[in-house]
Amino acid sequence: MGVNNLVYRGQEEISRAVGINWKNFSYYVKNKKLPVFRIDGKGTWLAMPDDLKKWLLDQRENNLYK
């Protein structure tokens, strides 16, 4: 994890945290609302651990029996 355990940094680290292939990162951002952001819309992707945890729980709930 990144800076003082407050944030995940970059596509690969964030992808690893949620168990997706980093090559599909853009798909998850655009189509699955992966909760990531870039400061001023540019630079390194960032994600907060609590946001990723909530997103994963929502994904589990929505896809558990599909």
N, CA, C and O atoms as a CHARMM CRD file, in Angstrom:
* protein
*
  264
    1    1 MET  N      0.84900  -1.17600   0.00000 PROA 1      0.00000
    2    1 MET  CA     0.00000   0.00000   0.00000 PROA 1      0.00000
    3    1 MET  C      0.88000   1.22000   0.00000 PROA 1      0.00000
    4    1 MET  O      2.05500   1.15700   0.36200 PROA 1      0.00000
    5    2 GLY  N      0.31200   2.31700  -0.40300 PROA 2      0.00000
    6    2 GLY  CA     1.06900   3.53000  -0.61000 PROA 2      0.00000
    7    2 GLY  C      1.29200   4.37400   0.63200 PROA 2      0.00000
    8    2 GLY  O      1.52300   3.84300   1.71800 PROA 2      0.00000
    9    3 VAL  N      1.22500   5.65800   0.47500 PROA 3      0.00000
   10    3 VAL  CA     1.59800   6.65600   1.46000 PROA 3      0.00000
   11    3 VAL  C      0.90000   6.43700   2.79900 PROA 3      0.00000
   12    3 VAL  O     -0.31200   6.60300   2.93000 PROA 3      0.00000
   13    4 ASN  N      1.70600   6.06100   3.78400 PROA 4      0.00000
   14    4 ASN  CA     1.21400   5.90700   5.15900 PROA 4      0.00000
   15    4 ASN  C     -0.05500   5.07200   5.27100 PROA 4      0.00000
   16    4 ASN  O     -0.88200   5.31700   6.15000 PROA 4      0.00000
   17    5 ASN  N     -0.21500   4.10200   4.40300 PROA 5      0.00000
   18    5 ASN  CA    -1.38200   3.22400   4.40100 PROA 5      0.00000
   19    5 ASN  C     -2.70000   3.96000   4.20300 PROA 5      0.00000
   20    5 ASN  O     -3.75700   3.43000   4.54700 PROA 5      0.00000
   21    6 LEU  N     -2.65700   5.15300   3.66300 PROA 6      0.00000
   22    6 LEU  CA    -3.87400   5.92700   3.43400 PROA 6      0.00000
   23    6 LEU  C     -4.41000   5.77800   2.02800 PROA 6      0.00000
   24    6 LEU  O     -5.58700   6.03500   1.77600 PROA 6      0.00000
   25    7 VAL  N     -3.53900   5.35800   1.09500 PROA 7      0.00000
   26    7 VAL  CA    -3.95500   5.37200  -0.30300 PROA 7      0.00000
   27    7 VAL  C     -3.20500   4.29600  -1.08000 PROA 7      0.00000
   28    7 VAL  O     -2.04500   3.99500  -0.79900 PROA 7      0.00000
   29    8 TYR  N     -3.89500   3.72900  -2.06000 PROA 8      0.00000
   30    8 TYR  CA    -3.24500   2.87500  -3.05100 PROA 8      0.00000
   31    8 TYR  C     -2.87500   3.76500  -4.22300 PROA 8      0.00000
   32    8 TYR  O     -3.63200   4.66200  -4.59500 PROA 8      0.00000
   33    9 ARG  N     -1.69200   3.51100  -4.81300 PROA 9      0.00000
   34    9 ARG  CA    -1.20700   4.35800  -5.90500 PROA 9      0.00000
   35    9 ARG  C     -0.96100   3.52900  -7.15300 PROA 9      0.00000
   36    9 ARG  O     -0.29900   2.49300  -7.09300 PROA 9      0.00000
   37   10 GLY  N     -1.49200   3.98000  -8.28400 PROA 10     0.00000
   38   10 GLY  CA    -1.22500   3.37000  -9.57300 PROA 10     0.00000
   39   10 GLY  C     -2.16000   2.21800  -9.91700 PROA 10     0.00000
   40   10 GLY  O     -2.73600   1.56400  -9.04800 PROA 10     0.00000
   41   11 GLN  N     -2.28600   1.99800 -11.22900 PROA 11     0.00000
   42   11 GLN  CA    -3.19800   0.97000 -11.73600 PROA 11     0.00000
   43   11 GLN  C     -2.85800  -0.41600 -11.20300 PROA 11     0.00000
   44   11 GLN  O     -3.75200  -1.15900 -10.79900 PROA 11     0.00000
   45   12 GLU  N     -1.59200  -0.76700 -11.19700 PROA 12     0.00000
   46   12 GLU  CA    -1.21500  -2.11800 -10.79600 PROA 12     0.00000
   47   12 GLU  C     -1.49000  -2.36800  -9.32100 PROA 12     0.00000
   48   12 GLU  O     -2.02200  -3.42100  -8.97100 PROA 12     0.00000
   49   13 GLU  N     -1.14500  -1.43700  -8.45600 PROA 13     0.00000
   50   13 GLU  CA    -1.37100  -1.61200  -7.01900 PROA 13     0.00000
   51   13 GLU  C     -2.85800  -1.66300  -6.69400 PROA 13     0.00000
   52   13 GLU  O     -3.29700  -2.49000  -5.89500 PROA 13     0.00000
   53   14 ILE  N     -3.62800  -0.78100  -7.31200 PROA 14     0.00000
   54   14 ILE  CA    -5.07700  -0.76900  -7.07600 PROA 14     0.00000
   55   14 ILE  C     -5.70000  -2.05900  -7.60100 PROA 14     0.00000
   56   14 ILE  O     -6.54000  -2.66100  -6.93200 PROA 14     0.00000
   57   15 SER  N     -5.29400  -2.47900  -8.78800 PROA 15     0.00000
   58   15 SER  CA    -5.82100  -3.71600  -9.36900 PROA 15     0.00000
   59   15 SER  C     -5.52400  -4.91700  -8.48500 PROA 15     0.00000
   60   15 SER  O     -6.38800  -5.76900  -8.27200 PROA 15     0.00000
   61   16 ARG  N     -4.31200  -4.98300  -7.97600 PROA 16     0.00000
   62   16 ARG  CA    -3.93000  -6.06900  -7.07100 PROA 16     0.00000
   63   16 ARG  C     -4.80700  -6.07100  -5.82000 PROA 16     0.00000
   64   16 ARG  O     -5.21000  -7.13000  -5.33700 PROA 16     0.00000
   65   17 ALA  N     -5.09500  -4.89500  -5.30700 PROA 17     0.00000
   66   17 ALA  CA    -5.89100  -4.77100  -4.07900 PROA 17     0.00000
   67   17 ALA  C     -7.30800  -5.32300  -4.24900 PROA 17     0.00000
   68   17 ALA  O     -7.88300  -5.85400  -3.29900 PROA 17     0.00000
   69   18 VAL  N     -7.87200  -5.20000  -5.45100 PROA 18     0.00000
   70   18 VAL  CA    -9.24700  -5.66000  -5.66400 PROA 18     0.00000
   71   18 VAL  C     -9.32800  -6.95600  -6.47400 PROA 18     0.00000
   72   18 VAL  O    -10.41900  -7.45400  -6.75000 PROA 18     0.00000
   73   19 GLY  N     -8.16900  -7.49600  -6.85000 PROA 19     0.00000
   74   19 GLY  CA    -8.14800  -8.79900  -7.51300 PROA 19     0.00000
   75   19 GLY  C     -8.52600  -8.79900  -8.97700 PROA 19     0.00000
   76   19 GLY  O     -9.10300  -9.76700  -9.47200 PROA 19     0.00000
   77   20 ILE  N     -8.20700  -7.72100  -9.67400 PROA 20     0.00000
   78   20 ILE  CA    -8.47200  -7.68000 -11.11300 PROA 20     0.00000
   79   20 ILE  C     -7.14100  -7.58300 -11.86000 PROA 20     0.00000
   80   20 ILE  O     -6.12000  -7.20700 -11.28300 PROA 20     0.00000
   81   21 ASN  N     -7.16700  -7.92300 -13.13900 PROA 21     0.00000
   82   21 ASN  CA    -5.99000  -7.78500 -13.98100 PROA 21     0.00000
   83   21 ASN  C     -5.80600  -6.30100 -14.28800 PROA 21     0.00000
   84   21 ASN  O     -6.75200  -5.63700 -14.71100 PROA 21     0.00000
   85   22 TRP  N     -4.61200  -5.78300 -14.08100 PROA 22     0.00000
   86   22 TRP  CA    -4.39400  -4.34800 -14.28400 PROA 22     0.00000
   87   22 TRP  C     -4.64000  -3.92800 -15.72400 PROA 22     0.00000
   88   22 TRP  O     -4.90800  -2.75600 -15.98900 PROA 22     0.00000
   89   23 LYS  N     -4.55400  -4.86300 -16.65000 PROA 23     0.00000
   90   23 LYS  CA    -4.81100  -4.52600 -18.05000 PROA 23     0.00000
   91   23 LYS  C     -6.28500  -4.20400 -18.28800 PROA 23     0.00000
   92   23 LYS  O     -6.62800  -3.58900 -19.29800 PROA 23     0.00000
   93   24 ASN  N     -7.15300  -4.61100 -17.37600 PROA 24     0.00000
   94   24 ASN  CA    -8.58700  -4.32100 -17.48000 PROA 24     0.00000
   95   24 ASN  C     -9.00200  -3.14900 -16.59400 PROA 24     0.00000
   96   24 ASN  O    -10.19500  -2.90500 -16.41000 PROA 24     0.00000
   97   25 PHE  N     -8.05000  -2.44000 -16.05600 PROA 25     0.00000
   98   25 PHE  CA    -8.30700  -1.34800 -15.11400 PROA 25     0.00000
   99   25 PHE  C     -9.28700  -0.32200 -15.68800 PROA 25     0.00000
  100   25 PHE  O    -10.25500   0.04800 -15.02300 PROA 25     0.00000
  101   26 SER  N     -9.04600   0.13200 -16.90200 PROA 26     0.00000
  102   26 SER  CA    -9.90900   1.15900 -17.51500 PROA 26     0.00000
  103   26 SER  C    -11.35100   0.68400 -17.63600 PROA 26     0.00000
  104   26 SER  O    -12.28300   1.46300 -17.43800 PROA 26     0.00000
  105   27 TYR  N    -11.53600  -0.58800 -17.96100 PROA 27     0.00000
  106   27 TYR  CA   -12.88600  -1.14800 -18.05400 PROA 27     0.00000
  107   27 TYR  C    -13.61000  -1.00800 -16.71100 PROA 27     0.00000
  108   27 TYR  O    -14.76500  -0.58500 -16.65900 PROA 27     0.00000
  109   28 TYR  N    -12.92600  -1.36300 -15.64300 PROA 28     0.00000
  110   28 TYR  CA   -13.55000  -1.30100 -14.31500 PROA 28     0.00000
  111   28 TYR  C    -13.82000   0.13200 -13.87600 PROA 28     0.00000
  112   28 TYR  O    -14.80600   0.39000 -13.18600 PROA 28     0.00000
  113   29 VAL  N    -12.97400   1.05000 -14.26000 PROA 29     0.00000
  114   29 VAL  CA   -13.20100   2.45800 -13.93800 PROA 29     0.00000
  115   29 VAL  C    -14.43000   2.97400 -14.67800 PROA 29     0.00000
  116   29 VAL  O    -15.29800   3.61100 -14.08100 PROA 29     0.00000
  117   30 LYS  N    -14.50200   2.69900 -15.98100 PROA 30     0.00000
  118   30 LYS  CA   -15.58600   3.23100 -16.81300 PROA 30     0.00000
  119   30 LYS  C    -16.90800   2.50400 -16.62200 PROA 30     0.00000
  120   30 LYS  O    -17.96000   3.13900 -16.54100 PROA 30     0.00000
  121   31 ASN  N    -16.86500   1.17400 -16.55000 PROA 31     0.00000
  122   31 ASN  CA   -18.09800   0.38400 -16.57600 PROA 31     0.00000
  123   31 ASN  C    -18.55600  -0.15300 -15.23000 PROA 31     0.00000
  124   31 ASN  O    -19.73700  -0.45100 -15.05100 PROA 31     0.00000
  125   32 LYS  N    -17.65100  -0.27700 -14.30000 PROA 32     0.00000
  126   32 LYS  CA   -17.99900  -0.85200 -12.99100 PROA 32     0.00000
  127   32 LYS  C    -17.83200   0.14200 -11.85600 PROA 32     0.00000
  128   32 LYS  O    -17.96000  -0.20800 -10.68200 PROA 32     0.00000
  129   33 LYS  N    -17.54300   1.39400 -12.22200 PROA 33     0.00000
  130   33 LYS  CA   -17.43200   2.48800 -11.23800 PROA 33     0.00000
  131   33 LYS  C    -16.40900   2.21900 -10.14000 PROA 33     0.00000
  132   33 LYS  O    -16.64800   2.52700  -8.97200 PROA 33     0.00000
  133   34 LEU  N    -15.26700   1.64100 -10.51900 PROA 34     0.00000
  134   34 LEU  CA   -14.18100   1.44700  -9.56200 PROA 34     0.00000
  135   34 LEU  C    -13.83500   2.80900  -8.95900 PROA 34     0.00000
  136   34 LEU  O    -13.54800   3.74900  -9.70100 PROA 34     0.00000
  137   35 PRO  N    -13.85500   2.93700  -7.63200 PROA 35     0.00000
  138   35 PRO  CA   -13.70700   4.25000  -6.98400 PROA 35     0.00000
  139   35 PRO  C    -12.24800   4.73400  -6.93500 PROA 35     0.00000
  140   35 PRO  O    -11.57100   4.61000  -5.91400 PROA 35     0.00000
  141   36 VAL  N    -11.79600   5.27300  -8.03700 PROA 36     0.00000
  142   36 VAL  CA   -10.43700   5.79700  -8.13800 PROA 36     0.00000
  143   36 VAL  C    -10.49800   7.24400  -8.60500 PROA 36     0.00000
  144   36 VAL  O    -11.51400   7.69900  -9.13000 PROA 36     0.00000
  145   37 PHE  N     -9.40000   7.95600  -8.40800 PROA 37     0.00000
  146   37 PHE  CA    -9.36300   9.35700  -8.82600 PROA 37     0.00000
  147   37 PHE  C     -7.92600   9.76100  -9.12500 PROA 37     0.00000
  148   37 PHE  O     -6.96700   9.11300  -8.70700 PROA 37     0.00000
  149   38 ARG  N     -7.82000  10.85000  -9.86200 PROA 38     0.00000
  150   38 ARG  CA    -6.53100  11.48800 -10.11700 PROA 38     0.00000
  151   38 ARG  C     -6.67600  12.95600  -9.73600 PROA 38     0.00000
  152   38 ARG  O     -7.69700  13.58000 -10.02400 PROA 38     0.00000
  153   39 ILE  N     -5.66900  13.49600  -9.09800 PROA 39     0.00000
  154   39 ILE  CA    -5.71600  14.89500  -8.68000 PROA 39     0.00000
  155   39 ILE  C     -5.66900  15.77800  -9.92800 PROA 39     0.00000
  156   39 ILE  O     -4.78000  15.65100 -10.77000 PROA 39     0.00000
  157   40 ASP  N     -6.64300  16.66900 -10.01800 PROA 40     0.00000
  158   40 ASP  CA    -6.80300  17.54200 -11.19100 PROA 40     0.00000
  159   40 ASP  C     -6.99000  16.75600 -12.48200 PROA 40     0.00000
  160   40 ASP  O     -6.71800  17.27800 -13.56300 PROA 40     0.00000
  161   41 GLY  N     -7.45400  15.49900 -12.38800 PROA 41     0.00000
  162   41 GLY  CA    -7.72700  14.69600 -13.56300 PROA 41     0.00000
  163   41 GLY  C     -6.50600  14.20500 -14.31300 PROA 41     0.00000
  164   41 GLY  O     -6.61300  13.75000 -15.45200 PROA 41     0.00000
  165   42 LYS  N     -5.33800  14.29300 -13.67700 PROA 42     0.00000
  166   42 LYS  CA    -4.12400  13.82300 -14.35000 PROA 42     0.00000
  167   42 LYS  C     -3.17100  13.22800 -13.32400 PROA 42     0.00000
  168   42 LYS  O     -3.33700  13.40600 -12.11800 PROA 42     0.00000
  169   43 GLY  N     -2.18600  12.52900 -13.82300 PROA 43     0.00000
  170   43 GLY  CA    -1.20900  11.92800 -12.93000 PROA 43     0.00000
  171   43 GLY  C     -1.59300  10.51100 -12.52400 PROA 43     0.00000
  172   43 GLY  O     -2.37500   9.84800 -13.20600 PROA 43     0.00000
  173   44 THR  N     -1.04800  10.06500 -11.43400 PROA 44     0.00000
  174   44 THR  CA    -1.22100   8.70200 -10.94400 PROA 44     0.00000
  175   44 THR  C     -2.62400   8.48300 -10.39400 PROA 44     0.00000
  176   44 THR  O     -3.17500   9.33400  -9.69700 PROA 44     0.00000
  177   45 TRP  N     -3.19200   7.32400 -10.72200 PROA 45     0.00000
  178   45 TRP  CA    -4.48000   6.94200 -10.14900 PROA 45     0.00000
  179   45 TRP  C     -4.29200   6.67500  -8.66000 PROA 45     0.00000
  180   45 TRP  O     -3.28500   6.10100  -8.24500 PROA 45     0.00000
  181   46 LEU  N     -5.27000   7.09800  -7.86100 PROA 46     0.00000
  182   46 LEU  CA    -5.25500   6.90200  -6.41500 PROA 46     0.00000
  183   46 LEU  C     -6.57200   6.27400  -5.97800 PROA 46     0.00000
  184   46 LEU  O     -7.60200   6.46400  -6.62500 PROA 46     0.00000
  185   47 ALA  N     -6.53500   5.52900  -4.88200 PROA 47     0.00000
  186   47 ALA  CA    -7.76000   4.93900  -4.33400 PROA 47     0.00000
  187   47 ALA  C     -7.62000   4.80200  -2.82600 PROA 47     0.00000
  188   47 ALA  O     -6.55400   4.45400  -2.31600 PROA 47     0.00000
  189   48 MET  N     -8.69100   5.07400  -2.13300 PROA 48     0.00000
  190   48 MET  CA    -8.72300   4.94700  -0.67800 PROA 48     0.00000
  191   48 MET  C     -9.13400   3.51600  -0.31500 PROA 48     0.00000
  192   48 MET  O    -10.07100   2.97400  -0.89900 PROA 48     0.00000
  193   49 PRO  N     -8.44000   2.90900   0.64000 PROA 49     0.00000
  194   49 PRO  CA    -8.75000   1.52500   1.02100 PROA 49     0.00000
  195   49 PRO  C    -10.22300   1.30100   1.40500 PROA 49     0.00000
  196   49 PRO  O    -10.81300   0.29600   1.00800 PROA 49     0.00000
  197   50 ASP  N    -10.81300   2.21400   2.16300 PROA 50     0.00000
  198   50 ASP  CA   -12.21600   2.04300   2.56800 PROA 50     0.00000
  199   50 ASP  C    -13.15800   2.08900   1.37200 PROA 50     0.00000
  200   50 ASP  O    -14.15700   1.37000   1.33900 PROA 50     0.00000
  201   51 ASP  N    -12.84100   2.93800   0.38400 PROA 51     0.00000
  202   51 ASP  CA   -13.66300   3.00500  -0.82900 PROA 51     0.00000
  203   51 ASP  C    -13.59300   1.69600  -1.60600 PROA 51     0.00000
  204   51 ASP  O    -14.60400   1.20500  -2.10800 PROA 51     0.00000
  205   52 LEU  N    -12.38000   1.13500  -1.70000 PROA 52     0.00000
  206   52 LEU  CA   -12.21700  -0.13500  -2.42400 PROA 52     0.00000
  207   52 LEU  C    -12.93400  -1.27000  -1.70100 PROA 52     0.00000
  208   52 LEU  O    -13.53800  -2.13500  -2.33500 PROA 52     0.00000
  209   53 LYS  N    -12.86500  -1.26100  -0.38000 PROA 53     0.00000
  210   53 LYS  CA   -13.54400  -2.30900   0.39500 PROA 53     0.00000
  211   53 LYS  C    -15.05300  -2.25300   0.16900 PROA 53     0.00000
  212   53 LYS  O    -15.69000  -3.28500  -0.04400 PROA 53     0.00000
  213   54 LYS  N    -15.62500  -1.04600   0.21500 PROA 54     0.00000
  214   54 LYS  CA   -17.06500  -0.90000  -0.01300 PROA 54     0.00000
  215   54 LYS  C    -17.42100  -1.35500  -1.42900 PROA 54     0.00000
  216   54 LYS  O    -18.41900  -2.04700  -1.62800 PROA 54     0.00000
  217   55 TRP  N    -16.60800  -0.96800  -2.40600 PROA 55     0.00000
  218   55 TRP  CA   -16.86400  -1.35800  -3.79200 PROA 55     0.00000
  219   55 TRP  C    -16.84500  -2.87800  -3.93000 PROA 55     0.00000
  220   55 TRP  O    -17.70800  -3.45100  -4.59500 PROA 55     0.00000
  221   56 LEU  N    -15.86800  -3.53200  -3.30900 PROA 56     0.00000
  222   56 LEU  CA   -15.79000  -4.99700  -3.37800 PROA 56     0.00000
  223   56 LEU  C    -17.00400  -5.65200  -2.72500 PROA 56     0.00000
  224   56 LEU  O    -17.54300  -6.62300  -3.25500 PROA 56     0.00000
  225   57 LEU  N    -17.43200  -5.13300  -1.59100 PROA 57     0.00000
  226   57 LEU  CA   -18.61900  -5.68200  -0.92900 PROA 57     0.00000
  227   57 LEU  C    -19.85500  -5.50700  -1.80900 PROA 57     0.00000
  228   57 LEU  O    -20.68600  -6.41100  -1.89700 PROA 57     0.00000
  229   58 ASP  N    -19.98100  -4.35400  -2.46000 PROA 58     0.00000
  230   58 ASP  CA   -21.10400  -4.12300  -3.37500 PROA 58     0.00000
  231   58 ASP  C    -21.04400  -5.07800  -4.56400 PROA 58     0.00000
  232   58 ASP  O    -22.07000  -5.61400  -4.98500 PROA 58     0.00000
  233   59 GLN  N    -19.84200  -5.29100  -5.10700 PROA 59     0.00000
  234   59 GLN  CA   -19.69500  -6.22300  -6.23000 PROA 59     0.00000
  235   59 GLN  C    -20.08200  -7.63300  -5.81400 PROA 59     0.00000
  236   59 GLN  O    -20.74500  -8.34900  -6.56400 PROA 59     0.00000
  237   60 ARG  N    -19.66700  -8.02600  -4.61900 PROA 60     0.00000
  238   60 ARG  CA   -20.03400  -9.35600  -4.12000 PROA 60     0.00000
  239   60 ARG  C    -21.53900  -9.48400  -3.99300 PROA 60     0.00000
  240   60 ARG  O    -22.12500 -10.48000  -4.42000 PROA 60     0.00000
  241   61 GLU  N    -22.15800  -8.48200  -3.41000 PROA 61     0.00000
  242   61 GLU  CA   -23.61500  -8.51200  -3.20600 PROA 61     0.00000
  243   61 GLU  C    -24.34900  -8.58900  -4.54900 PROA 61     0.00000
  244   61 GLU  O    -25.32500  -9.32800  -4.68000 PROA 61     0.00000
  245   62 ASN  N    -23.88800  -7.83600  -5.53400 PROA 62     0.00000
  246   62 ASN  CA   -24.55400  -7.79000  -6.84300 PROA 62     0.00000
  247   62 ASN  C    -24.30000  -9.01400  -7.70700 PROA 62     0.00000
  248   62 ASN  O    -25.07300  -9.29200  -8.62300 PROA 62     0.00000
  249   63 ASN  N    -23.23900  -9.74400  -7.43300 PROA 63     0.00000
  250   63 ASN  CA   -22.84100 -10.84000  -8.31000 PROA 63     0.00000
  251   63 ASN  C    -22.73700 -12.19600  -7.63300 PROA 63     0.00000
  252   63 ASN  O    -22.31300 -13.16500  -8.26100 PROA 63     0.00000
  253   64 LEU  N    -23.10900 -12.28200  -6.38300 PROA 64     0.00000
  254   64 LEU  CA   -22.90400 -13.50000  -5.60800 PROA 64     0.00000
  255   64 LEU  C    -23.57000 -14.71600  -6.21000 PROA 64     0.00000
  256   64 LEU  O    -22.97500 -15.79400  -6.22700 PROA 64     0.00000
  257   65 TYR  N    -24.76900 -14.57900  -6.69800 PROA 65     0.00000
  258   65 TYR  CA   -25.51600 -15.74300  -7.20000 PROA 65     0.00000
  259   65 TYR  C    -25.71500 -15.72100  -8.71000 PROA 65     0.00000
  260   65 TYR  O    -26.63100 -16.37000  -9.21400 PROA 65     0.00000
  261   66 LYS  N    -24.89000 -15.00200  -9.43400 PROA 66     0.00000
  262   66 LYS  CA   -25.02200 -14.94100 -10.88700 PROA 66     0.00000
  263   66 LYS  C    -24.21600 -16.03000 -11.53200 PROA 66     0.00000
  264   66 LYS  O    -24.20000 -16.14300 -12.75700 PROA 66     0.00000
